[in-house]
Protein backbone atom coordinates (compact mmCIF):
# COMPACT_ATOMS: atom_id res chain seq x y z
CA UNK A 1 0.00 0.00 0.00
CA UNK A 2 1.41 3.39 -0.95
CA UNK A 3 1.64 6.32 1.43
CA UNK A 4 0.91 9.83 0.26
CA UNK A 5 3.19 11.97 2.43
CA UNK A 6 2.56 15.56 3.37
CA UNK A 7 4.43 17.60 0.81
CA UNK A 8 7.73 18.59 2.42
CA UNK A 9 8.91 22.12 1.61
CA UNK A 10 12.71 22.14 1.65
CA UNK A 11 15.37 24.84 1.88
CA UNK A 12 19.05 24.95 1.02
CA UNK A 13 21.56 27.75 1.38
CA UNK A 14 20.34 29.43 -1.84
CA UNK A 15 17.17 27.59 -2.85
CA UNK A 16 13.63 26.88 -1.84
CA UNK A 17 12.07 23.62 -3.01
CA UNK A 18 8.29 23.65 -3.08
CA UNK A 19 5.30 21.97 -4.63
CA UNK A 20 4.77 22.74 -8.31
CA UNK A 21 1.54 24.70 -8.85
CA UNK A 22 -0.53 25.70 -11.89
CA UNK A 23 1.12 29.14 -12.00
CA UNK A 24 4.45 27.42 -12.73
CA UNK A 25 3.28 26.15 -16.10
CA UNK A 26 4.95 29.01 -18.01
CA UNK A 27 8.32 28.23 -16.42
CA UNK A 28 7.82 24.50 -17.03
CA UNK A 29 7.16 25.25 -20.69
CA UNK A 30 10.18 27.56 -20.84
CA UNK A 31 12.39 24.75 -19.57
CA UNK A 32 10.89 21.76 -21.32
CA UNK A 33 10.71 23.47 -24.71
CA UNK A 34 14.36 24.58 -24.58
CA UNK A 35 16.61 22.25 -26.60
CA UNK A 36 19.49 22.89 -24.18
CA UNK A 37 17.37 21.52 -21.32
CA UNK A 38 15.73 18.66 -23.18
CA UNK A 39 18.73 17.44 -25.19
CA UNK A 40 19.20 14.66 -22.63
CA UNK A 41 15.80 14.83 -20.92
CA UNK A 42 12.95 12.38 -21.45
CA UNK A 43 10.33 14.86 -22.68
CA UNK A 44 10.16 17.95 -24.89
CA UNK A 45 7.12 20.18 -25.51
CA UNK A 46 6.59 22.27 -28.62
CA UNK A 47 3.56 24.22 -27.39
CA UNK A 48 2.45 25.78 -24.13
CA UNK A 49 -0.78 23.77 -24.33
CA UNK A 50 1.05 20.46 -24.55
CA UNK A 51 2.90 21.26 -21.31
CA UNK A 52 -0.32 20.49 -19.44
CA UNK A 53 0.64 16.81 -19.76
CA UNK A 54 3.72 17.48 -17.60
CA UNK A 55 1.68 19.41 -15.04
CA UNK A 56 -0.79 16.50 -14.89
CA UNK A 57 2.10 14.06 -14.42
CA UNK A 58 3.44 15.98 -11.40
CA UNK A 59 0.03 15.73 -9.74
CA UNK A 60 -0.58 12.12 -10.79
CA UNK A 61 2.63 10.74 -9.29
CA UNK A 62 2.04 12.69 -6.07
CA UNK A 63 -1.60 11.55 -5.72
CA UNK A 64 -0.76 7.93 -6.53
CA UNK A 65 2.24 7.83 -4.18
CA UNK A 66 4.60 6.89 -7.03
CA UNK A 67 6.65 10.06 -6.98
CA UNK A 68 7.22 13.52 -5.58
CA UNK A 69 8.61 16.44 -7.60
CA UNK A 70 9.77 19.85 -6.38
CA UNK A 71 9.93 23.24 -8.09
CA UNK A 72 13.18 25.11 -7.44
CA UNK A 73 13.39 28.85 -6.79
CA UNK A 74 15.97 31.25 -5.43
CA UNK A 75 15.13 32.50 -1.92
CA UNK A 76 14.46 36.06 -3.03
CA UNK A 77 12.13 35.07 -5.90
CA UNK A 78 9.81 32.30 -4.62
CA UNK A 79 7.35 32.69 -7.49
CA UNK A 80 10.01 32.21 -10.20
CA UNK A 81 10.71 28.58 -10.96
CA UNK A 82 14.23 27.92 -12.26
CA UNK A 83 14.06 24.13 -12.54
CA UNK A 84 12.65 20.98 -11.01
CA UNK A 85 13.86 17.80 -9.37
CA UNK A 86 12.32 14.84 -7.68
CA UNK A 87 11.64 11.15 -7.40
CA UNK A 88 9.56 9.06 -9.76
CA UNK A 89 8.90 5.35 -10.24
CA UNK A 90 8.77 5.28 -6.45
CA UNK A 91 8.09 1.71 -5.38
CA UNK A 92 7.23 2.19 -1.73
CA UNK A 93 7.03 -1.54 -1.03
CA UNK A 94 10.69 -1.85 -2.07
CA UNK A 95 11.69 1.63 -0.76
CA UNK A 96 13.19 2.45 -4.16
CA UNK A 97 12.82 5.46 -6.47
CA UNK A 98 14.48 7.13 -9.42
CA UNK A 99 16.02 10.61 -9.27
CA UNK A 100 15.38 13.17 -12.01
CA UNK A 101 16.09 16.87 -12.52
CA UNK A 102 16.43 19.79 -14.93
CA UNK A 103 17.52 23.42 -14.64
CA UNK A 104 17.10 26.45 -16.89
CA UNK A 105 20.37 27.11 -18.80
CA UNK A 106 21.07 30.50 -17.22
CA UNK A 107 21.31 28.82 -13.79
CA UNK A 108 23.61 25.92 -14.69
CA UNK A 109 27.23 25.71 -13.58
CA UNK A 110 26.55 27.35 -10.20
CA UNK A 111 26.09 24.23 -8.07
CA UNK A 112 22.37 24.89 -7.61
CA UNK A 113 21.21 21.47 -8.76
CA UNK A 114 23.78 19.84 -6.51
CA UNK A 115 22.23 21.74 -3.56
CA UNK A 116 18.74 20.70 -4.60
CA UNK A 117 19.67 17.04 -5.03
CA UNK A 118 21.37 16.99 -1.64
CA UNK A 119 18.15 18.30 -0.06
CA UNK A 120 15.84 15.82 -1.74
CA UNK A 121 18.18 12.89 -1.12
CA UNK A 122 18.23 13.80 2.57
CA UNK A 123 14.42 13.96 2.50
CA UNK A 124 14.23 10.66 0.61
CA UNK A 125 16.35 8.76 3.10
CA UNK A 126 15.14 10.39 6.35
CA UNK A 127 11.49 11.32 5.80
CA UNK A 128 10.38 9.07 2.96
CA UNK A 129 12.31 6.03 4.22
CA UNK A 130 13.92 5.17 0.89
CA UNK A 131 16.55 2.45 0.82
CA UNK A 132 17.67 2.77 -2.81
CA UNK A 133 17.71 5.77 -5.13
CA UNK A 134 18.70 5.19 -8.71
CA UNK A 135 19.52 7.57 -11.53
CA UNK A 136 20.03 7.16 -15.26
CA UNK A 137 21.84 9.49 -17.64
CA UNK A 138 23.03 9.35 -21.21
CA UNK A 139 26.84 8.86 -21.23
CA UNK A 140 27.20 12.03 -23.34
CA UNK A 141 25.44 14.04 -20.63
CA UNK A 142 28.70 14.72 -18.79
CA UNK A 143 27.25 17.36 -16.43
CA UNK A 144 24.50 15.09 -15.14
CA UNK A 145 26.81 12.10 -14.81
CA UNK A 146 29.24 14.22 -12.77
CA UNK A 147 26.47 15.57 -10.55
CA UNK A 148 25.19 12.05 -9.87
CA UNK A 149 28.68 10.75 -9.13
CA UNK A 150 29.49 13.70 -6.82
CA UNK A 151 26.30 12.89 -4.89
CA UNK A 152 27.84 9.50 -4.08
CA UNK A 153 26.06 7.28 -6.58
CA UNK A 154 27.86 4.23 -7.94
CA UNK A 155 27.79 3.31 -11.61
CA UNK A 156 26.15 -0.11 -11.91
CA UNK A 157 26.37 -0.49 -15.66
CA UNK A 158 25.10 0.64 -19.02
CA UNK A 159 21.72 -0.10 -20.56
CA UNK A 160 22.79 -0.29 -24.18
CA UNK A 161 20.47 1.43 -26.68
CA UNK A 162 17.52 1.03 -24.33
CA UNK A 163 15.55 4.10 -25.45
CA UNK A 164 14.52 5.47 -28.81
CA UNK A 165 14.86 9.23 -28.98
CA UNK A 166 14.57 11.46 -32.04
CA UNK A 167 14.87 8.50 -34.42
CA UNK A 168 17.98 7.07 -32.77
CA UNK A 169 18.70 4.65 -29.96
CA UNK A 170 20.40 5.93 -26.82
CA UNK A 171 22.21 4.12 -24.05
CA UNK A 172 21.94 5.05 -20.38
CA UNK A 173 24.41 4.88 -17.52
CA UNK A 174 22.68 3.33 -14.49
CA UNK A 175 23.62 4.54 -11.02
CA UNK A 176 22.42 3.76 -7.51
CA UNK A 177 22.93 4.95 -3.96
CA UNK A 178 21.82 2.73 -1.08
CA UNK A 179 21.16 4.11 2.38
CA UNK A 180 23.72 1.52 3.59
CA UNK A 181 26.47 2.86 1.32
CA UNK A 182 29.14 4.84 3.15
CA UNK A 183 28.55 7.74 0.72
CA UNK A 184 24.91 8.00 1.89
CA UNK A 185 25.86 8.88 5.47
CA UNK A 186 25.64 12.62 4.77
CA UNK A 187 21.97 12.23 3.78
CA UNK A 188 20.91 10.26 6.85
CA UNK A 189 20.66 13.34 9.07
CA UNK A 190 17.86 15.87 8.98
CA UNK A 191 18.96 19.15 7.40
CA UNK A 192 19.80 21.89 9.91
CA UNK A 193 17.89 24.43 7.77
C-alpha positions as a LaTeX table, in Angstrom:
\begin{tabular}{lrrr}
\hline
Residue & $x$ (\AA) & $y$ (\AA) & $z$ (\AA) \\
\hline
Unk1 & 0.00 & 0.00 & 0.00 \\
Unk2 & 1.41 & 3.39 & $-0.95$ \\
Unk3 & 1.64 & 6.32 & 1.43 \\
Unk4 & 0.91 & 9.83 & 0.26 \\
Unk5 & 3.19 & 11.97 & 2.43 \\
Unk6 & 2.56 & 15.56 & 3.37 \\
Unk7 & 4.43 & 17.60 & 0.81 \\
Unk8 & 7.73 & 18.59 & 2.42 \\
Unk9 & 8.91 & 22.12 & 1.61 \\
Unk10 & 12.71 & 22.14 & 1.65 \\
Unk11 & 15.37 & 24.84 & 1.88 \\
Unk12 & 19.05 & 24.95 & 1.02 \\
Unk13 & 21.56 & 27.75 & 1.38 \\
Unk14 & 20.34 & 29.43 & $-1.84$ \\
Unk15 & 17.17 & 27.59 & $-2.85$ \\
Unk16 & 13.63 & 26.88 & $-1.84$ \\
Unk17 & 12.07 & 23.62 & $-3.01$ \\
Unk18 & 8.29 & 23.65 & $-3.08$ \\
Unk19 & 5.30 & 21.97 & $-4.63$ \\
Unk20 & 4.77 & 22.74 & $-8.31$ \\
Unk21 & 1.54 & 24.70 & $-8.85$ \\
Unk22 & $-0.53$ & 25.70 & $-11.89$ \\
Unk23 & 1.12 & 29.14 & $-12.00$ \\
Unk24 & 4.45 & 27.42 & $-12.73$ \\
Unk25 & 3.28 & 26.15 & $-16.10$ \\
Unk26 & 4.95 & 29.01 & $-18.01$ \\
Unk27 & 8.32 & 28.23 & $-16.42$ \\
Unk28 & 7.82 & 24.50 & $-17.03$ \\
Unk29 & 7.16 & 25.25 & $-20.69$ \\
Unk30 & 10.18 & 27.56 & $-20.84$ \\
Unk31 & 12.39 & 24.75 & $-19.57$ \\
Unk32 & 10.89 & 21.76 & $-21.32$ \\
Unk33 & 10.71 & 23.47 & $-24.71$ \\
Unk34 & 14.36 & 24.58 & $-24.58$ \\
Unk35 & 16.61 & 22.25 & $-26.60$ \\
Unk36 & 19.49 & 22.89 & $-24.18$ \\
Unk37 & 17.37 & 21.52 & $-21.32$ \\
Unk38 & 15.73 & 18.66 & $-23.18$ \\
Unk39 & 18.73 & 17.44 & $-25.19$ \\
Unk40 & 19.20 & 14.66 & $-22.63$ \\
Unk41 & 15.80 & 14.83 & $-20.92$ \\
Unk42 & 12.95 & 12.38 & $-21.45$ \\
Unk43 & 10.33 & 14.86 & $-22.68$ \\
Unk44 & 10.16 & 17.95 & $-24.89$ \\
Unk45 & 7.12 & 20.18 & $-25.51$ \\
Unk46 & 6.59 & 22.27 & $-28.62$ \\
Unk47 & 3.56 & 24.22 & $-27.39$ \\
Unk48 & 2.45 & 25.78 & $-24.13$ \\
Unk49 & $-0.78$ & 23.77 & $-24.33$ \\
Unk50 & 1.05 & 20.46 & $-24.55$ \\
Unk51 & 2.90 & 21.26 & $-21.31$ \\
Unk52 & $-0.32$ & 20.49 & $-19.44$ \\
Unk53 & 0.64 & 16.81 & $-19.76$ \\
Unk54 & 3.72 & 17.48 & $-17.60$ \\
Unk55 & 1.68 & 19.41 & $-15.04$ \\
Unk56 & $-0.79$ & 16.50 & $-14.89$ \\
Unk57 & 2.10 & 14.06 & $-14.42$ \\
Unk58 & 3.44 & 15.98 & $-11.40$ \\
Unk59 & 0.03 & 15.73 & $-9.74$ \\
Unk60 & $-0.58$ & 12.12 & $-10.79$ \\
Unk61 & 2.63 & 10.74 & $-9.29$ \\
Unk62 & 2.04 & 12.69 & $-6.07$ \\
Unk63 & $-1.60$ & 11.55 & $-5.72$ \\
Unk64 & $-0.76$ & 7.93 & $-6.53$ \\
Unk65 & 2.24 & 7.83 & $-4.18$ \\
Unk66 & 4.60 & 6.89 & $-7.03$ \\
Unk67 & 6.65 & 10.06 & $-6.98$ \\
Unk68 & 7.22 & 13.52 & $-5.58$ \\
Unk69 & 8.61 & 16.44 & $-7.60$ \\
Unk70 & 9.77 & 19.85 & $-6.38$ \\
Unk71 & 9.93 & 23.24 & $-8.09$ \\
Unk72 & 13.18 & 25.11 & $-7.44$ \\
Unk73 & 13.39 & 28.85 & $-6.79$ \\
Unk74 & 15.97 & 31.25 & $-5.43$ \\
Unk75 & 15.13 & 32.50 & $-1.92$ \\
Unk76 & 14.46 & 36.06 & $-3.03$ \\
Unk77 & 12.13 & 35.07 & $-5.90$ \\
Unk78 & 9.81 & 32.30 & $-4.62$ \\
Unk79 & 7.35 & 32.69 & $-7.49$ \\
Unk80 & 10.01 & 32.21 & $-10.20$ \\
Unk81 & 10.71 & 28.58 & $-10.96$ \\
Unk82 & 14.23 & 27.92 & $-12.26$ \\
Unk83 & 14.06 & 24.13 & $-12.54$ \\
Unk84 & 12.65 & 20.98 & $-11.01$ \\
Unk85 & 13.86 & 17.80 & $-9.37$ \\
Unk86 & 12.32 & 14.84 & $-7.68$ \\
Unk87 & 11.64 & 11.15 & $-7.40$ \\
Unk88 & 9.56 & 9.06 & $-9.76$ \\
Unk89 & 8.90 & 5.35 & $-10.24$ \\
Unk90 & 8.77 & 5.28 & $-6.45$ \\
Unk91 & 8.09 & 1.71 & $-5.38$ \\
Unk92 & 7.23 & 2.19 & $-1.73$ \\
Unk93 & 7.03 & $-1.54$ & $-1.03$ \\
Unk94 & 10.69 & $-1.85$ & $-2.07$ \\
Unk95 & 11.69 & 1.63 & $-0.76$ \\
Unk96 & 13.19 & 2.45 & $-4.16$ \\
Unk97 & 12.82 & 5.46 & $-6.47$ \\
Unk98 & 14.48 & 7.13 & $-9.42$ \\
Unk99 & 16.02 & 10.61 & $-9.27$ \\
Unk100 & 15.38 & 13.17 & $-12.01$ \\
Unk101 & 16.09 & 16.87 & $-12.52$ \\
Unk102 & 16.43 & 19.79 & $-14.93$ \\
Unk103 & 17.52 & 23.42 & $-14.64$ \\
Unk104 & 17.10 & 26.45 & $-16.89$ \\
Unk105 & 20.37 & 27.11 & $-18.80$ \\
Unk106 & 21.07 & 30.50 & $-17.22$ \\
Unk107 & 21.31 & 28.82 & $-13.79$ \\
Unk108 & 23.61 & 25.92 & $-14.69$ \\
Unk109 & 27.23 & 25.71 & $-13.58$ \\
Unk110 & 26.55 & 27.35 & $-10.20$ \\
Unk111 & 26.09 & 24.23 & $-8.07$ \\
Unk112 & 22.37 & 24.89 & $-7.61$ \\
Unk113 & 21.21 & 21.47 & $-8.76$ \\
Unk114 & 23.78 & 19.84 & $-6.51$ \\
Unk115 & 22.23 & 21.74 & $-3.56$ \\
Unk116 & 18.74 & 20.70 & $-4.60$ \\
Unk117 & 19.67 & 17.04 & $-5.03$ \\
Unk118 & 21.37 & 16.99 & $-1.64$ \\
Unk119 & 18.15 & 18.30 & $-0.06$ \\
Unk120 & 15.84 & 15.82 & $-1.74$ \\
Unk121 & 18.18 & 12.89 & $-1.12$ \\
Unk122 & 18.23 & 13.80 & 2.57 \\
Unk123 & 14.42 & 13.96 & 2.50 \\
Unk124 & 14.23 & 10.66 & 0.61 \\
Unk125 & 16.35 & 8.76 & 3.10 \\
Unk126 & 15.14 & 10.39 & 6.35 \\
Unk127 & 11.49 & 11.32 & 5.80 \\
Unk128 & 10.38 & 9.07 & 2.96 \\
Unk129 & 12.31 & 6.03 & 4.22 \\
Unk130 & 13.92 & 5.17 & 0.89 \\
Unk131 & 16.55 & 2.45 & 0.82 \\
Unk132 & 17.67 & 2.77 & $-2.81$ \\
Unk133 & 17.71 & 5.77 & $-5.13$ \\
Unk134 & 18.70 & 5.19 & $-8.71$ \\
Unk135 & 19.52 & 7.57 & $-11.53$ \\
Unk136 & 20.03 & 7.16 & $-15.26$ \\
Unk137 & 21.84 & 9.49 & $-17.64$ \\
Unk138 & 23.03 & 9.35 & $-21.21$ \\
Unk139 & 26.84 & 8.86 & $-21.23$ \\
Unk140 & 27.20 & 12.03 & $-23.34$ \\
Unk141 & 25.44 & 14.04 & $-20.63$ \\
Unk142 & 28.70 & 14.72 & $-18.79$ \\
Unk143 & 27.25 & 17.36 & $-16.43$ \\
Unk144 & 24.50 & 15.09 & $-15.14$ \\
Unk145 & 26.81 & 12.10 & $-14.81$ \\
Unk146 & 29.24 & 14.22 & $-12.77$ \\
Unk147 & 26.47 & 15.57 & $-10.55$ \\
Unk148 & 25.19 & 12.05 & $-9.87$ \\
Unk149 & 28.68 & 10.75 & $-9.13$ \\
Unk150 & 29.49 & 13.70 & $-6.82$ \\
Unk151 & 26.30 & 12.89 & $-4.89$ \\
Unk152 & 27.84 & 9.50 & $-4.08$ \\
Unk153 & 26.06 & 7.28 & $-6.58$ \\
Unk154 & 27.86 & 4.23 & $-7.94$ \\
Unk155 & 27.79 & 3.31 & $-11.61$ \\
Unk156 & 26.15 & $-0.11$ & $-11.91$ \\
Unk157 & 26.37 & $-0.49$ & $-15.66$ \\
Unk158 & 25.10 & 0.64 & $-19.02$ \\
Unk159 & 21.72 & $-0.10$ & $-20.56$ \\
Unk160 & 22.79 & $-0.29$ & $-24.18$ \\
Unk161 & 20.47 & 1.43 & $-26.68$ \\
Unk162 & 17.52 & 1.03 & $-24.33$ \\
Unk163 & 15.55 & 4.10 & $-25.45$ \\
Unk164 & 14.52 & 5.47 & $-28.81$ \\
Unk165 & 14.86 & 9.23 & $-28.98$ \\
Unk166 & 14.57 & 11.46 & $-32.04$ \\
Unk167 & 14.87 & 8.50 & $-34.42$ \\
Unk168 & 17.98 & 7.07 & $-32.77$ \\
Unk169 & 18.70 & 4.65 & $-29.96$ \\
Unk170 & 20.40 & 5.93 & $-26.82$ \\
Unk171 & 22.21 & 4.12 & $-24.05$ \\
Unk172 & 21.94 & 5.05 & $-20.38$ \\
Unk173 & 24.41 & 4.88 & $-17.52$ \\
Unk174 & 22.68 & 3.33 & $-14.49$ \\
Unk175 & 23.62 & 4.54 & $-11.02$ \\
Unk176 & 22.42 & 3.76 & $-7.51$ \\
Unk177 & 22.93 & 4.95 & $-3.96$ \\
Unk178 & 21.82 & 2.73 & $-1.08$ \\
Unk179 & 21.16 & 4.11 & 2.38 \\
Unk180 & 23.72 & 1.52 & 3.59 \\
Unk181 & 26.47 & 2.86 & 1.32 \\
Unk182 & 29.14 & 4.84 & 3.15 \\
Unk183 & 28.55 & 7.74 & 0.72 \\
Unk184 & 24.91 & 8.00 & 1.89 \\
Unk185 & 25.86 & 8.88 & 5.47 \\
Unk186 & 25.64 & 12.62 & 4.77 \\
Unk187 & 21.97 & 12.23 & 3.78 \\
Unk188 & 20.91 & 10.26 & 6.85 \\
Unk189 & 20.66 & 13.34 & 9.07 \\
Unk190 & 17.86 & 15.87 & 8.98 \\
Unk191 & 18.96 & 19.15 & 7.40 \\
Unk192 & 19.80 & 21.89 & 9.91 \\
Unk193 & 17.89 & 24.43 & 7.77 \\
\hline
\end{tabular}
